[in-house]
Amino acid sequence: MNELLVSNYLILSNPFVDRFNEGGPFFMSLILICLLLSVFLLIKGFINLKKHKEQSEKMLKLTVDSSLLGLVLGFLGSVIGLITAFDSVEAMGNPDPAIFAGGLKVSLLTATFGLFSFVIARIGILILRWNLKDKVKD
């Protein structure tokens, strides 16, 4: 029982989980789904590389699309967060700069996660493209 409490505490007090929740679970979850989909498609593309080159090319194109979707969702969440922050500033009149800075930080978390997922997927895309070009030369 004590081990379960410790493991739940480690999961719930993880700084990555905190940032994920601060950025807004809706957009952060969508970006995470895009990242996981990109990784899955890349793995499938690498697996099919030797046997079915056309299947690998299809996985490559789908990975490009899913990585771009994650990036765009990150910036959409950021813009919506900025609008919300400015709405709260407008409602308060003259807010404390710390409150405004906190709102800006939260609005940029989705953009950061979207950029991170895009970069990870792009590295895999570059490696897969490089391997596909090597297979064409053979």
C-alpha positions in Angstrom: 0.0 0.0 0.0 2.8 2.4 0.9 4.6 1.7 -2.4 1.4 2.6 -4.3 1.2 6.0 -2.4 4.8 6.7 -3.2 4.4 5.9 -6.9 1.2 8.0 -7.1 3.1 10.9 -5.4 6.0 10.6 -7.9 3.6 10.7 -10.8 1.5 13.5 -9.5 4.4 15.6 -8.3 6.4 15.2 -11.5 7.4 18.6 -13.0 6.5 17.4 -16.5 3.0 16.5 -15.3 2.7 19.9 -13.6 3.7 21.7 -16.8 1.4 19.5 -18.8 -1.6 20.5 -16.5 -0.5 24.2 -16.5 -0.6 24.3 -20.3 -4.1 23.2 -20.4 -4.9 19.4 -20.5 -7.0 19.7 -23.7 -4.4 21.2 -26.1 -1.5 19.4 -24.4 -3.3 16.1 -24.8 -3.9 16.8 -28.5 -0.3 17.6 -29.0 0.8 14.5 -27.1 -1.5 12.4 -29.3 0.2 13.9 -32.4 3.6 13.2 -30.9 2.7 9.6 -30.1 1.1 9.2 -33.6 4.3 10.6 -35.2 6.5 8.2 -33.3 4.2 5.2 -34.1 4.2 6.1 -37.8 8.0 6.5 -37.9 8.5 3.1 -36.3 6.1 1.6 -38.8 7.9 3.3 -41.6 11.3 1.9 -40.4 9.9 -1.6 -40.0 8.5 -1.5 -43.6 11.7 0.0 -45.0 13.2 -3.2 -46.4 10.1 -5.0 -47.5 7.6 -2.4 -48.6 9.2 0.9 -49.7 5.9 2.4 -50.8 4.4 1.7 -47.4 7.4 3.5 -45.7 6.9 6.5 -48.0 3.2 6.6 -47.0 4.1 6.5 -43.3 6.6 9.3 -44.0 3.9 11.5 -45.4 1.5 10.7 -42.6 4.3 11.5 -40.1 4.9 14.9 -41.7 1.2 15.7 -41.4 0.9 14.6 -37.8 4.0 16.5 -36.8 2.7 19.7 -38.4 -0.7 19.2 -36.8 1.0 19.0 -33.4 3.0 22.2 -34.1 -0.1 24.1 -35.3 -2.2 22.9 -32.3 0.6 24.2 -30.0 0.5 27.6 -31.5 -3.3 27.6 -31.5 -3.3 26.8 -27.8 -0.8 29.5 -27.2 -2.9 32.2 -29.0 -6.0 31.1 -27.1 -4.0 31.3 -23.9 -2.8 34.8 -24.7 -6.3 36.0 -25.5 -7.4 34.6 -22.1 -4.5 36.3 -20.3 -5.3 39.6 -21.9 -9.0 39.2 -21.1 -8.1 38.7 -17.4 -5.8 41.8 -17.6 -8.6 43.8 -19.1 -11.0 42.7 -16.4 -8.6 43.5 -13.5 -7.7 46.9 -14.9 -4.2 47.3 -13.5 -2.9 43.8 -12.7 0.2 42.9 -10.8 3.1 42.1 -13.2 3.7 38.7 -11.6 0.1 37.7 -12.4 0.5 38.8 -16.0 3.9 37.0 -16.3 2.3 33.8 -15.0 -0.4 34.1 -17.6 2.1 34.5 -20.4 4.1 31.6 -19.1 1.1 29.3 -19.2 0.1 30.4 -22.7 3.6 29.6 -24.0 3.6 26.1 -22.6 1.5 24.7 -25.4 3.7 26.3 -28.1 6.8 24.9 -26.4 5.3 21.4 -26.3 4.2 21.7 -29.9 7.7 22.8 -31.0 9.2 19.9 -29.0 6.9 17.3 -30.6 7.6 18.8 -34.0 11.4 18.7 -33.6 11.3 15.1 -32.3 9.2 14.0 -35.3 11.4 16.0 -37.8 14.5 14.2 -36.6 12.8 10.9 -37.3 11.5 12.1 -40.6 15.0 13.2 -41.7 16.5 9.8 -40.7 13.7 7.9 -42.5 14.1 10.0 -45.7 17.8 9.4 -45.6 17.3 5.6 -45.4 14.7 5.7 -48.2 17.1 7.5 -50.5 19.7 4.9 -49.7 17.2 2.2 -50.7 16.5 3.9 -54.0 20.2 3.9 -54.9 20.5 0.1 -54.2 
